[in-house]
Amino acid sequence: MSEIIERRKPLAVTARRAGWVGSNILLQKIPQAGKIFIVKQQRAESKEKVLAQWERTLFLREEKEISARGWLLDVMRYIEKLEKQEFTLEDVYKFGRELSLLHPDNKHVKDKIRQQLQILRDKGYLDFVSRGNYRLI
């Protein structure tokens, strides 16, 4: 999760709240599924559509451990980079090097990718079509 939150410099000693440290949310690092628009292209989205999108990723709130949530978000982001509705396990494995750089303590990246795909399947984010084949819902 820390890769989504960027720490800002502390306020100057002359500021009213000297030493206070804020942060920025790096929107480009949030998966598209996590970006829920109420207004898009100058048009209000329907209440039903907004609620359906919100409910689709509600499972992320259940994950208390930040590193586990980070893995889920990273895998979701890389699935989106594929720009496919249907994809294979091999497609996601191609991001293994990038994921290992994001999570250097994990020495079993392929296993972790499979685990995250299973979680995303169990939470209704994607469908398991057949061995090694998935479809976004």
C-alpha positions in Angstrom: 0.0 0.0 0.0 2.9 2.3 0.6 3.5 2.5 -3.1 0.2 4.3 -3.4 0.8 6.8 -0.6 3.5 9.4 -1.1 4.8 11.1 2.0 5.2 14.9 1.6 7.9 17.1 3.2 7.1 18.3 6.7 5.8 21.9 7.0 8.4 24.5 7.7 9.2 25.5 11.3 7.6 28.9 10.5 4.3 27.3 9.6 1.3 27.4 12.0 1.4 23.6 12.0 5.2 23.2 11.9 6.4 19.7 11.4 3.1 18.4 10.2 3.5 15.8 7.4 0.9 15.3 4.8 0.7 12.7 2.0 -0.4 12.4 -1.6 -2.5 9.6 -3.0 -0.9 8.5 -6.3 -4.0 8.0 -8.4 -2.1 6.5 -11.3 -1.2 3.6 -9.1 -4.7 2.7 -8.2 -6.3 0.0 -10.3 -9.2 1.2 -12.6 -11.6 -1.0 -10.6 -10.8 1.2 -7.6 -11.7 4.4 -9.4 -15.4 4.9 -9.1 -16.8 7.8 -11.0 -19.9 9.6 -9.9 -19.5 12.0 -12.8 -17.7 10.9 -15.9 -17.3 13.0 -19.1 -19.6 15.6 -17.7 -22.4 13.1 -17.1 -23.7 11.8 -13.8 -23.4 8.0 -13.5 -26.5 6.1 -12.3 -26.7 5.3 -8.6 -27.0 1.6 -9.4 -23.8 1.6 -11.5 -21.8 3.5 -8.8 -23.0 1.1 -6.1 -22.3 -1.9 -8.2 -18.7 -0.8 -8.9 -18.2 0.0 -5.2 -19.5 -3.4 -4.1 -17.2 -5.1 -6.7 -14.1 -4.1 -4.7 -15.5 -3.9 -1.2 -13.6 -7.1 -0.4 -10.4 -5.1 -0.3 -11.5 -3.4 2.9 -11.7 -6.9 4.6 -7.9 -7.4 4.2 -6.3 -5.9 7.3 -2.7 -6.7 6.4 -1.4 -3.9 4.2 1.2 -6.0 2.4 -1.5 -8.5 1.4 -3.8 -5.7 0.2 -0.8 -4.3 -1.7 -0.3 -7.7 -3.5 -4.0 -7.8 -4.5 -3.9 -4.2 -5.8 -0.7 -4.8 -7.7 -2.0 -8.0 -9.4 -5.3 -6.1 -10.2 -3.2 -3.3 -11.8 -1.2 -5.7 -13.9 -4.3 -7.6 -15.1 -5.6 -4.2 -16.3 -2.4 -3.6 -18.1 -3.1 -6.6 -20.2 -6.1 -4.8 -21.6 -8.0 -8.0 -22.2 -11.3 -9.3 -20.8 -9.9 -12.9 -20.9 -6.3 -13.7 -20.0 -4.0 -16.6 -19.0 -1.9 -17.3 -16.0 1.2 -17.0 -18.4 0.1 -13.4 -19.3 0.2 -12.4 -15.6 3.5 -14.3 -15.0 5.1 -11.9 -17.5 4.8 -9.2 -14.8 6.7 -11.5 -12.3 9.9 -9.4 -12.5 8.1 -6.2 -11.9 6.2 -7.7 -9.0 9.4 -9.1 -7.5 10.9 -5.6 -7.5 7.7 -4.3 -5.8 7.8 -7.1 -3.2 11.5 -8.0 -2.8 10.9 -10.1 0.4 8.8 -12.6 -1.6 10.9 -15.3 -3.2 7.9 -17.2 -4.6 6.3 -14.7 -6.9 4.6 -17.2 -9.2 3.0 -18.9 -6.2 1.9 -15.5 -4.9 0.4 -14.6 -8.3 -1.7 -17.8 -8.3 -2.8 -17.2 -4.8 -3.9 -13.6 -5.6 -5.8 -14.9 -8.7 -7.6 -17.4 -6.5 -8.6 -14.7 -4.0 -9.8 -12.4 -6.8 -11.8 -15.4 -8.2 -13.3 -16.2 -4.7 -14.2 -12.5 -4.2 -16.1 -12.3 -7.6 -13.6 -10.0 -9.3 -12.8 -12.6 -12.0 -13.9 -16.0 -13.2 -11.8 -19.1 -13.6 -12.6 -20.3 -17.1 -10.3 -23.4 -17.3 -6.8 -24.4 -16.2 -4.7 -21.3 -16.5 -7.5 -19.2 -18.1 -9.4 -16.3 -16.5 -12.0 -13.8 -17.4 -12.7 -10.4 -15.7 -16.3 -10.1 -14.5 
